[in-house]
């Protein structure tokens, strides 16, 4: 957690010497327009490149959610409001 806190504080305080060292270590490259950002906007740009939420979310979905076939067995009762013995559906 310490690297996250250090990078957060450095970006919020505009400490570019510290930020640049950490970015090199983390292999993060900021675009020219991103280097003009300050405070929360800079921190957001850095963290979006470092900790990509899309990858984490996708991995969590794959690892935690049941397969559609498995889930269908217990979710059908919640989704279908008609009679259970209806064959016309």
Secondary structure, 3 states (H helix, E strand, C coil): CHHHHHHHHHHHHCCHHHHHHHHHHHCCCCCCCHHHCCHHHHHHHHHHHHCCHHHHHHHHHHHHCCCHHHHHHHHHHHHCCCCCCCCCC
